[in-house]
Amino acid sequence: MSSDGGVKTRTQSEDVNAQIDSIVGQRIKEGGMVGVGGAIIVNKKVVWMKGYGFADKERAIAFTPDTIMNIGSISKTFTGVALMRAVQEGKVSLDENINSYLPFKVINPHHPSEPITLRQLATHTSGITDRPSVYERVYHFGGDSPEALGEFLRGYFARNGKYYSSDNFLKAKPGTSREYSNIGAALAGYIVEVVVGEKLNTYTKRHIFAPLRMKNSGWFLSEILPAKHARLYVSQGLRIPIPQYGITTYPEGGVRTSVSDLSKFFIALLNDGKYEGTRMLEQKSVDEMLRFQYTSANKPDNVNIQGEDSVNSGIFWATKHDTTRIGHNGSDPGVRTIMLADPNKEIGVILFTNTSMHDEESGHFYNIFETLWKHAVQMKIQADKAAKQ
C-alpha cells in the first residue's frame, strides 16, 4: 500500500527489472546456464547491473556482478590498450616490421620478403594462423600454464622451433587476408612485454587495473582469490563442472575479471579513455584503437566492409552484427562473454556466463543479450527525454 492508503504502483525501473528477471530466468533454465551476470551502460554510466544463478552451484554461491571469471577473447581489448599505451610512450610503432622488436624472427615462408606489422597482428591480417594441433596445447587444466609465453612463441615461429611449420602461416601475403589468430594476438602482447621491459600482467595492473580501481581483475589464477572465482561448467544436458585452467598464450584470452570491473574498463574506452576523472589512455590513442581500420582502399580481400555480412576491425577491437555493434566477444571452455556497444558509443551491454553451451543452447545466451540491448535502447531514449525537460 502507498502512504495515502492507495495501492502502490511499481516504478518504471521496477518494471524493467521485473521484465529482465523474467526473461533471464527462463533463458538460464532453457539454456542450461549455471550463472549469468550482466550490465547495461547508457551515456557512459552503468544504469543496470545484476547477477543470476550460481558462481558455484555445488556450494550454492551466488553469481554476482563481483564474481570473477575468465573472459576469453575480450582479453584482447586489454592487450590492445597495452599496445596503444606502448605506442603512446614511443616504444613501438604499429607499422614497423615486428622483427625490429623480437629476439627471434617471424617470417612467412610463403612471402619471406614481406614484413609483418603490429597493425596486421591487431587487425587479424598478419597471415599467422592457429594450427589446431599446436593451439590445443596452450590450455593447461589445473592451474596457470607452466610454459613461458616467449618460449612457446619461439617454438612456433623460429625455423628450428618445436612447433614450427609452414602451415603456421597463410599462403596469402601479409595484409591481404583476414584470419582471426589467437597466436598472432599473443605475439602482439609479447612484443609489448619486450618493448616495455615488463610482463603484461604487471604493466596492465599499473596502467589499467589500479587506476580504474579494478580490484577483482588479473591475468593469472595466482593473482585471483579462489573464493571469488566462478566455477566453470559445460552444459551437456547435465551441467558438468570443469577444472580451472590457464593458457600459455594469455595475451589473447587470459584476463579474469568481474562484470563490475569490466564495466569500468568498457566505459573508459567508450569515453575517450577516461573513467570518473581517471585517464587510461590519451584520446588520440583510443581513437586509433577504436577506428575502423579497413577502408575501401585498404581492406583484406576476403571481407565486406558494407552491407550484409560486413565486418571491420580496430586495434583488437571488433565489429558484430554487420558492423552495427563494436567491442568484443569471448568464448572458451566454461566461458561465454560479450562486451558490445553501438558505434556512437551511447549504449553498451556486458554479459557473462560461466557455462559452455552447444549451438542450440547458445541461442538462449544471445537472447539474454538482445533483451538487455533492447532495454538499453529504451533507457537511452528515456534519458534523452529527461535531459530535455
Secondary structure by P-SEA (a helix, b strand, c coil): cccccccccccaaaaaaaaaaaaaaaaaaaacccbbbbbbbcccccccccccccccccccccccccbbbbbcccaaaaaaaaaaaaaaaccccccccccccccbbbbccccccccccaaaaaacccccccccccccccccccccccccaaaaaaaacccccccccccccccccccccccccaaaaaaaaaaaaaaacccaaaaaaaccccccccccccccccccccccbbbbbbbcccccccccccccccccccccccaaaaaaaaaaaaacccccccccccaaaaaaacccccccccccccccccccccccccccccccccccccccccccccbbbbbbbccccccbbbbbbccccccccaaaaaaaaaaaaaaaaaaaaaaaaaaac
